């Protein structure tokens, strides 16, 4: 709508309507006048509009139900034009507040043009976000066709420009780190470091030195000065993954850093300024941890300035098919020759599963299915989910190696038209060895003469 927006103007006074048309046409708007509600209905049946303008005054109080029906059926935003010098009934005053986002004085034409520009810009942004189904991040992408995730994409774009702490919640495997990277890459800090600290993976005895760094001689094995993660992220973003696992006795020290924006390395009394943006994430319910005395309430308030919740995959099953197609293409190095996709039965099984491990589990399942399936399609029996008698077990290294060896042999045979002598020379093995491997992997022999 940013270019050549269409406007319908409903006004029974022709002189006033003509004056508004001239002013708006000079600003590049296309205005279609209608002197009555019935005429407006007929025009709207033939054309599409972006915004509606309707002039209301005291005598329109008896036609408010018809006005409301017009607004509800139109599907676009309306602005009410009024004359503040005229008296207004209480019914009309209530209707203006209930039915319209914007009410404008009829004489303020420059202000009206400005209001319409804002409406046009807002609708264009909303339309663009609605159409966008993916968000590219660090050579990867977040993809979705659901309104819930579209709202997440919109939040990420909006919060990226606000230099304040962001708190990301969501179950394990939903993509919290990818969301944190998106915030960083869309922010003015994008060219500075993005440093990740997994608070649950670092022993409690080491996490303070990991975050704040240390001086030489600060402890037994401190043979040289070392910069901490906070200092390494200076100018950029510090991502605290699983922040709920941060040891309680360290939380007060970290809170002091947030408030002062300065740190002291272990073994030093010198304060060092650290300009970092903090993005924290957790898969736990922090308010419960606060009630249990395992997380400081004041630290939670400091981290939870802006919050984003990533919905689990079971709440957006419409995304399973596009995610499967994305992983199938993204990890094509795992595909044996001739594997073209998932059978309808296999795709149905994937879409019915609840995915407690979320996107991470789905990605691993797709990769495993590609490794362990025969062309041309991945079948339902190759996907060990939704079957209690066949629980999911990740493939062993030996299974992966054997599947890769089998795929290599099949590819070599196809390139050499199943000529065993040529295929064995290409792979650098003897014909006897190749025949043995073909028997081992149940690869059909085709007579070289044919």
Secondary structure, 3 states (H helix, E strand, C coil): CCCCCEEEEECCCHHHHHHHHHHHHCCCCEEEEECCHHHHHHHHHHCCCCEEEEECCHHHHHHHHHHHHHHHHHCCEEEEEECCCCCCCHHHHHHHHHHCCEEEECCCHHHHHHHHHHHHHHHHHHHHHHHCCEEEECCEEEECCCHHHHHHHHHHHHHHCCCCCEEEECCCCCCHHHHHHHHHHCCCCCCCCEEEEECCCCCCCCHHHHHHCECCCCCCCCCCCECCHHHHCCCCEEEEECHHHCCHHHHHHHHHHHHHCEECCECCCCCEECCCEEEEEECCCHHHHHHHCCCCHHHHHHHCCEEEECCCHHHCCCHHHHHHHHHHHHCHHHCCCCEEEECHHHHHHHHHCCCCCHHHHHHHHHHHHHHHCCCEEECHHHCCCCCCCCCCCCCCHHHHHHHHHHHHHHHHHHHCCCCHHHHHHHHCCCHHHHHHHHHHCCCCCCCCCC
